Amino acid sequence: MRLRDLREDRDLTQKQVADFLSIKQNTYSQYENGVRQLPIDLLIRLSRYYTVSTDYILELTNVPEPYPQKAKKALIFA
């Protein structure tokens, strides 16, 4: 995963990212070092935080841009 690279590119500490995620710094460190598996909800939050796709974090693509949001359809009540 690219967690460390994303964090360091933005000059953030593990503590700052952990605080954003409302978790302990040592837990975040375990995610970053691959000791513990990153939960999907935190993966999504990090992708939004860094404005990258989840696939980019997971190293499934080298394109960092996030996918476009789907337009929400207006509900029509008859």
N, C-alpha and C positions, 0 to 999 in steps of 0.2 A: 504494500500500500504506500501511497504517497503522503501520508499524514505528516511525517517529519519535514519533508521538503516544502509542503504547503505552509506549515507553521513557520519554518525558518525563513522562507522567502518574504514573509510579512513581519519579520522580527518580533515574533510572539514567543512567549514562554509556554511551557507545558501547563503551568499554573493558570495562565490567562485563558487558554483554550478549555482547560478543565472547568474553570469557573463559568465560562460561557455555557458549557454542557451540564452544569450543576452536578459534577462528579468530583471525586478526589484526584489530585495530581498523579498519585501512584497508579490509579486505575487507568487514567489516560496514557501514562507511560507504558503500561502493559499493552494497550491497544496499538500504540505507535511501534512497539518492539515485537509485535506479533505473538506475545505471550497469551493474550486474551483476545477472543473474537469480538469485533466491533458490532454492536447491535444495529439493526437496520434503521431504527429511529434516530440513532446518533449519526449514522452515515448520512442520512438525509439532511439532518441539521447542519452537519459539517459541509455538505455540498452547497447548501444555501449560504452558509457563512462565508465560504471561500469563493462563491459564485463559479463553481465548476460542476461538471456532471459526476454522478456517483461512479460511473464507469471510469472516469479519469482517476478518481481516488483509488479505485480498485485495480488500476493499471490495465484495464481492458481496452483502453484507447489512449492515444497520445494527444488527442484534441481536448483541451480543457474546457471549452465553451459548454455551458449547460444547454440542455435541450429546451426548445421553446415550450412555454406553458400552453396547454390546450385552452382554447376560448370556452368559457362557460356559456352554455345555451340558456337563454332566457326562458323561464317557465311561463307558459301561456295557460291561463285558467279560463275554461269555457263556461 
